[in-house]
């Protein structure tokens, strides 16, 4: 496997668990801090398509921005273009970690899923 892209928030406990798991399993990654480099609209489009998941799965539903801006309702009614722009506007709106590798995009850390997909 070529080097995977690991997009994370360093202060996030789940992201730290995922990083530890990657290291323990000798999976080489290129780190990217989501607060310093937001995913672009184009990247998000590609990742959503590759993942096969609905765009709603890419939102960090437990984050303050999601709650303060009532994004739960907006996700139900907004166009894909609007939702992509919201996601690309602030990395803290995006669910993390994200692992992008070999025609595979994993959102959030689920050890069982990551083991199945990456080993």
N, C-alpha and C positions, 0 to 999 in steps of 0.2 A: 504494500500500500504506500502510495506517495504520501508526503507529509500532509496531514489533515489541518484544517483551519479550526481553531478552538476560540470561539467568541464568548467572552465571559465578563463578569463584573467581579473584580478582585475581592470585594468586601462581602460577596454573597456566599453563604455557607454551602449551598448546593453546588455552586461553581467550584468551590475549593474541594469538595468531595469528588467531583468529576475530574478535576485536575490531578488529584491524588490517584484516582483509579487509572487514569491514562498513564501516569508515570509507572505505577505498579505493573501495568500490563505492557510496558515498553512500546507504547503507541506514541510515535513522534508527532508533535503538533507545533504549529505556528500560533502563538498566543496573540489575541487581539482584545484589548480592553474596550468593551462596548461603550463606555462613557467617554473615551477619547476618540473613537472612530465608529460612529453610527453606521449600521448597515445602510447601503444606498437603496433607492427604489428598485434599481435594476438587480442588485444582489437579492433583495427580498423576493422579487418576482421569480428569479431562478430557483431560489431555495424552496419557495412554496410549491412550485411546479415539481421539483425533484422529490420533495418530501411526500407529496400526495395528500398533504393535510390541508384543511380549510384555513383560510387566512386568520380566522379567529384564534386558532391554536398558537399563533405567533405573538399574541398579546400577553404581557405580564399582568395577569388579572389580580394579583395580590399587591401590586405596586400602588404607591400614593397617587401618581399621575393618572392612572387608570380610574381610580376611585374618585379623585377630585374633579375630573373632567367628565364623569358619568359616561365613560367609554363603553360600558356594558350595553347601553342603549344604542350608542352610535354604531357599534360593530354590527348590530342587527339591521340597520337601515342605510348606512353609508355605502357608497360605491366602492369597488375594489381600488380604484385610483385614489380616492380620499383616504381609505384605510392604509394603503401603501405609504402615502405622504405622512400620515400620523406616525406610523412605525419608523419611518426614516428620519423623522424630525428629532427624535430623542431616544437614545439607546435604552433608557430606563423604562420605556414603554414596551420593549421587546422581551419576550420570555427568553430566559437563558438558563444554562449555557446552550450554545448552538455548536454542533460539530458538523463540519462540512468535509466530506471525504468520498472519493470514488463513486460518484452518482448516488450519494447517500447524504441525507440531512437529518440529524437528530436534534430534537428540541427538548430542552429540559433534561435532567439526568435521571435515568432509570437504569440502575446497574444491570438488571436482568436483560433489558432491551439492548443496552450497549454491548454486553457480553455476546449476545446472540448475533448482533449485526457486525461486530468488529473482530470477532475471533474465529 
